[in-house]
């Protein structure tokens, strides 16, 4: 009798998980919900670029506390030999109050000196 109870429990759990996966697949298939990915594809001056998705931060912060990332526009297609490094963090990583003197420009310069054969690009996704 106890074995039958465990089997029913396992079948119920498996059916619930399967239901959630099927429902998620259907909802994604019909385009329901909001795009919460970190980057959005956009067309700027005739070229395809990645931009920051401001809705991404709603996953982690309520709207009044949502951080404001630096503006970013990166070509979608990388060139041969190009290396992209993504810098994440808070105000210290951003280089607040002057991002041009922050960690990203220093890291980019250091990597370019260390690997002159590669085209290095550091994307500063830190936010205040």
N, C-alpha and C positions, 0 to 999 in steps of 0.2 A: 504494500500500500504506500509506503514512504517513497519508494522508487517512482511510482506513478506521479506523485506530487512534485518531485524534482523535475521530472520530464515535462510536466505541464508548465512549470515555472520557466524552464529553459525555452520551451516552445513559445511561450508568451513574450519573453524577453527578445528572442530572435525575431518574432513577428513584429514587435514594436520597433526594433532597430531597422528592419527591412522597410517598414511603413515610412519611417522618417527619411530614409535614403531615397525611396521612390518619390515621396512628396517633394523633397528638395530638388530632385532631378526634373520633375514636372514644372515646378515653379521657375527654375532656372531656364528651362526650355522655352517657356512662354514669356520670359523677360520680366518676371515679377521681382519687386524689390529694388533696392538702390545699389549703385556701384560703390563699394567701399574699398576698392583696391587703392594702393598707395599712389599709383600713377594713372593718369588719363591720357588717352591719345587725342591729339588735337592737330589742326592744320594751321600753321602760322606762316604767312608769306609764301604760300604754295608748297611748303614742306611739311612732312609728318614729323611731329615731335611728341615727346613725353612731357607732361606738366604735372604738378602736384595736385592731387585730388583733395580739396578742402574737406570733403565729407569723410575722408579716412579718419580724421581725428575725432569724429563723433563716436567712434567705437570705444574710445578711451576717456574722453573728457565731455562733461556737459557743455552746451554751447557757450555759456558765459566764460568758461575757463579754457576754451579751445585755443591751443597755441597757434601762432601765426608764423608759418614757415617763410623762408626767403623765397622770392619769386624764382622759378626755375623753368627753363625750356631747353630740353636736350633732344637732339636728333634721334629718331627711333633707330635708324640703321647706324651701326658702328663701322668705322673705317678699319681696314686691315691693320693689324698691329696696335689697335687702340685698347687701352685698359681703363675701365671705369671703376672707381672706388667710391662707395657710398659711405658718407660720414653721418652717423646718427648721434643724437644726444640733446642736451639742454643748452642753456645760454652760454656756458663755457665753451662747448663744442662749436656753437654758432659763431663765437667771437664777439659777443655782446660787450660793449656797445658799438664796436666797429668791426663788422664781419670781414673786411678786407685785411685785417690784422689778426684774424682768428686762426684756428687750427687747420682749416681746410687749405688755405693758400700755402701755409708752411709745409703741410704734408705733401701737397702737389709738387712743390719745388724740390723737396727732399727726394721724392720718388723719381722725378724727372732727372735729377742729377745722378741718382743711383742706377736708373735704367734709361739711358739716353736713346736706345734703339726703339723704345716703345713710346706711343703717344698716350700720355697719362692724363686722365680727367678725374678730378675729385668732385663729387656731387655733394654739396653741403645741405643735408636734409635736417639739420638740427633746428630746433625751434625754441623760442623764448617761453 
